Amino acid sequence: MRLPSALLLSVLCLTLSPAWGEDWPAWRGPRGDGTSMEASAATKWNGETGEGVVWKVPVPGVGHSSPIVHGQNVFVTTCLLDDQKRELLCFDTESGDLRWQKTVIDAPLEKKHKLNSFASGTPATDGSLVYVTFLENTNQDAADSDAETASGNMVVAAYDFDGNQEWLVRPGQFSSVHGYCSSPLLFESLVIVNGDHDGDSYVVALDRNTGQTVWKTPRRHKTRSYVTPLLREVNGQPHIVFSGSKQITSLNPRDGSTWWTVEGPTEQFVASMVDDADKYYMSAGFPTHHVMGIRKDGSGDVTDTHVAWHSTEAKSYVPSPVVAGNHLYVADDRGIAHCFNTETGEQVWRERMSPHFSASLVTTGSLVYFLSDEGVMTIVRSGDAFDVVSENPLGQRAFASPAISNGQIYLRGETDLFRIGNDKP
């Protein structure tokens, strides 16, 4: 396997400069897998007392989307419930000041799952524009209706770093009993968005500069899922790999054609996939729960040939896993942490941490960060033994996944945005 050029550059920079930092420009960071190459991220803080907190600022509205970071900008989406507005916000990394706040759409609130939000899609940036996506509910009487599904239009929009809207498009419809959650993926000149839903599902690629649809691939099983694809290069070819629509699949991001598929193993998926040099790793789902290791070199239907191992030991649906060393870490929705051997699929350890997990995992160095719904970040050292480094309360509930940039950890709580770390990154 050839490493993507961006990853090679990241490795080279880390080798040349131990103090080198990186942005966190999209869902799950610069590599889309929850990994950080920085060695100076905080391991001890307390949001209630202020220990380790550089700043704490209120976030208007409600949302479960993760913050992203580029330079001195932190971008996050939210929903103003009373005004029914979906917003994009920009904060200053140094001061925490709110630089600007823009309304992307103004529409009735859709039906959703109680653990979802009206602003769950994490933005993405290429350093010039910020891309966001929401559901525009077309049921004007949604708040008073008996409708059981959210239905309407997928909206994708682009803003510059001063908050000016460059374009806004509606590339397809969307319908689901659980509401909406999709995060844009950037590849070359494209913005790729997953539109798996209970209807004519699709994956769509838009031109970054205009929003015009470049390709749109239909999904065979037409079933809701909420997975952001993982972008990788294998044997010199780009792949976007993700679970959803009753299968695991790899598409060519240049034209939407299929490289390979694994049918099943369940109906609905939320967690993004991760990988190492040899395999992809998937955790899902509903109504049955699975963890799988899948070899990367397949083509066509590889259901019977490329599943290296398959476990049903973890009941993980929403949180995305992370790979650290030769271990796969999975956050079970029920608050149980799992560690699997990536080579064999053997469960190395299993420990209860909290009543519930929603946030996805991140890792830096030899440390893995588990954030519970109660806002407690449990940090464990990667290895065969269960080794807790610290437990860090935020002081409020938390459903958004963390971002790590320039030695700082950015955490979105239920009401506030935190910068955790030293004051001179």
N, C-alpha and C positions, 0 to 999 in steps of 0.2 A: 504494500500500500504506500502511495505517495502522500506525504503530508501536504495539506493546503498551504499555499504561499503565505497566507496571513498567519497561519500557525507557525510556519518556519521562521517568519520574521519575529514573532513573539518569542520563540525559543532563543533566537539569536540575541535579541535585545536583553533578555533576562540574563544570558550568559555574560554579555559585555558589561552590564550595569546592574549590580545587586539592588540599587535604589530605584530602578526603573518601575514606573507605575503604568496602569492601563485604564482606559475608559471601560464603562459597563454600558454598551450602546443599545442593548436590546434584551428581550426575554432570555434569561439565564446567562447573560453576559456575552463577552466577545467571541466565544466559541459555541454558544448556545447550549452548554451542558452543565452550567453551574460551577465551573472551575475558575479559580483565580490564580494567576502566577505570582502574586505578591506575597511577600513573606512577613509583612509587618501589620497585618490586620489585627484588630483588637481581640483579646480573649477574655477581658473582664470589664463589665460595666453594670450600672444600675440606673435604669430610667427613672426610678422613684426618687433616689437621692441626688442624682446628677453625676454620680461617679462615671468617668469615661465618656460623658456626653458633651460634645463640642457645642452643639446647639439642638434645640427642639422647637419646632414651629408648627402651628395649627395648619391642617389641610382642609380647605373648604369642602363641604359635601362628604360623600361616602364613596368608597371604591376599594376593590381588592387588587387592582393592577399594581405591578412592581414599579419602583422608581428606576429610571435609567440615567446614566451620567455621561456627559461629554464635556471635557474641559471644566469650565466653571459653571456649568448648567446641569441642574437636576430636573428632569421632565417626569410628570406623572399625570394620569387621567383621573377624573372624578365625576360624580353626578350630584348636582344640586337637587335634592329630592323635592323640595317645595316648588321650585321653579321648573322642574323637569328638564333641566339642561345638562348635557354631557360636555365636559370641559377638558381642555388641555392646559396644564399649569407649568410654569417654569420658575424654579427657585435658584438662588445663587449658592454655590457650594461653600463659599467662604463665610458668608453671614447668615445664610438661611432665609434671606429676604425673598419674598414673592416678587419676581421681576415682572411677570405678566400672567394673565388668565384669559383664555379665549373660549367662547362657546362654539363647539363643533356642530352639534345638532340640538334642536329644541323640539321634543316629541313626547307623547305620553309614555309613562313608564310601562315596560313590558312585564308579563308574567315571568317568574323566575323561581329557581330553587332557593330555599331559605339560606343556604350557604353560599349562594352566588351573589353578585352585585350588579349594578347597572353600569359599572365601569371596571370590568375585569380584564380587558385586553391591555397588555403592556405595550407602550410605544416602541418604536425603533428609529434610530437616526444613523445617517451616513456622514454626519459632520456638517452637512449643508441644510438638510431638511429633516423634519421630524414627522413620522408617519403614524397615524392613529386609526383605529377602527372601532365602530360601535354598531349596535342594532338600532335602526330607526323604526319604531313601532308605528304601523299604519292603521291600527285599531284606535280610532279617536276616543272611543268610550271604554278603553281597556281597564281603567281603574274601577269601573262600575259593572263590568261585564262578567259573565260566568265562563268566559273562554279559558281553557286550560293550557293553551300554548302561546308562547311569544311568537309573533309573526310580523314580518315586515321586510325591510331592505337592509342588507349589509351596506354600511357606509365606510368608505376609506378616504382619508384626507391627508394633505401634506401642508406643513407650516414651516416657515423659515425661523431662524433663531431669534427674530424680533417679534414673533407671534403673528406674522402676516400669512394668511391662507394662500397657498399657491394653487391648489386644486382640491375638489371634493367630488367623488363619484359614488355611484350606487351600482356595483358590478353584478349583483345577484340578490335573490330573495333568501330569506332565512326563517325557519320555523322550528321551535323546540319547546318542550314543556319545562326545560330547566333554564331558559334564558340564553344569553349570548356570552361567549368568551372566545376571542381569537386574537392572536398577537402577530403583527406583520413580520415577515422574514425577508431580509434584503439579500439579493444575489445579482451581481453585475449591475445591469441597468433596470432590474425588476424589483417590484414589491409583490411578494407572494403571500396570499391569505387563504387559510383553510375554511371552506364553507360547508363542512359536513353538517347536515341537519335532517329533520324529518320531512323530506321532500326531495326535489331534484338537486341533490348534493353536488358539490363541485370543489375544485381547487382552482384559484384564479391568480394569474400573474398580470400586474399592471406596470405600465411604463412609469419610472420614477419621476420623470419631469412633467408628464401630462396627466397621468392617471388612466390613460387609455388602455383597454384590455388587449394584452398581447397574446395570451392563450388562456383557455378555460377547459379544464378536464373534468368530465362528469364522473361521479362516484357510483359504482354499481349497486351497492346495497342501500343507499339513500337513508342512512341512519345517523342520528346526532352523535357527534363527538367533538372534542374541544382541544385537540392536540396541535401544538406548534411544531412544524417539522424541524429536524436536525439536518444541517447542511454539512456534507462531507465530500471529499474527493477520494474515489477508489479506482485504482488502475487507470489513472489519468482522466477519469470522467466524473462530473459533478452529480451528486445524488442528494435528494431531500427525502429523508427517511422518517416515517411516522406511522403510528397506529390510528385506527379509526375506520368507521363504516364496515365493521365486522371483519377487518383484516389488518395486517401490517404490510406496508408497501414502501417501495422506493421509486421515486419519479425522477425524470430528468428535468431539472429546473429551467432548462433552456426552451423546452417545448411542451412539457407536461406529459410526455410519453412514459410508459412504465418500464422500469428496469426489472423488478421482481416483486413477488407477493408471497406472503404467508397467510393462508386463510385462517380466520378465527384469531385468538382462541375464545373470544367473548364478543359481546354486542357493542358496548360503549366504552370509550376511552377518554381520559383527560390528560394524563401525565405525558410529558415529552420524553423521547428516548435519549439514551446516552451511549457512549461507546469507548472502546480502547483500540489498540492496533489490530486486534483480531476479530472482535465481535461487536454487534449492537446489543443493547440491553433494553428490554421493555418491561414496564410494570403496569398492570391494569386489573380490574376494571369493574364492569357491572354487566350482568348479574353475577358472574363468577370472577374470581381473582387469580391473577397469574403473574409470574416473573419468568422471563425467558432470556436466554442468550442465543443470538442468531449470527451465524457466520456471514461474512461480508461479501463473499465472492460469487454470489448466485446470479441467475438470470431466469426469467420466467416464473413458473409456480414452483417455489422451493419449500413448500409446506412439509414435505416428507423427507427432505434431504439436508436442510441447512439449520434446523433448530438444534443447537448444540446441547442445550439443557433446558429443562422446564420444571418450575417449582410452583406449588400452590400454597406455600407456607405463609405468605404475607398477604394480608387483605388490604392492599394499597390501591386506591382509585384516583385520588386527586393529586397528591404531592408527586413531583418528578424526582427520580432517584439521582444519585451521583456516583461516579467511579473515583476511588482514591487508591493508587497502587494496584494491587491485585484483588481488591475488594469492591463489591457493589453494595451501596448503602441505600436502603429503602425505608421511607417513613410510612408506616401503616396509618391509615386514616384514624384508626382507633387509639392512636397515641403510642403505638409500639414501634420501636426501632429494630431493624433487621440488618444483618451483615451477611453477605453471601460471598463465597469464593468465586471469582469470575471465570476461572478455568473449569471448575467442576459443577458449579451451581449448588454446592453444599452450603447449608446454612451454618455460618460460623458462630454467631450468637444472636440472641433475641432478648430485648429488654424493654419493659414499659417505661416511658418517659412522661407521658401526660395523658389527659383524657381524649385529646383529639389533635391531629395535624391537618392543616390545609396548605401551608407554605411548602415550597419545594426546597430541596437541600442545596447547599453550596459547600465548596471545599477550597482550602488554600493550604499549601504545604502538606503537612501530614494531618491536618485538622478537618473535621467534618462538622458542619453547623446545622442543628435541628431546631427550628422555630415552631413552638406550639401555638395553638389558638389562644392560649392564655397569655402569650407574649413572653414566654420564658425561652431563651436561647440556650440549649444544652450543647456544649462543644465536646466532642469526643476525639481521641487520638486514633488514627487509622491503624488497624492491626488485628491480630487474631483474638486479642482480649478486649473486653468491654472496659474502656479506660476513659472516665469522665474528667475533662480538664477543668471545666467550670460550668455553672448555671447562672444565667444572667437575666434578671427580670426587667421588662420594659416598662411596667407600670400600667399597661393597658393591653387589651386584646389585640391580636395581630393575625392577619390572613394573607398578607402580601409577602412574596418571596424577597429575600435580601439582595442588595447590590453591593459589590465591593469595588472601590476605585481609589487609586493613589493612597493606599493604606487605610482608607476609611470605609466603614460599613454604613450604608444608608438603609434604615429600617422604617417602613411605613406601618404605624400603629393604626388603631381604629379611628383616632382623631388627629394624630400628630405625625410629622415626619422628623426622624432623628438622624443626626450625624454622629456616629460613634467612632472614637479614636483620638489621636493626638491632634492638637490645634495647628500643627505645621506639617502637613503631609509632604 
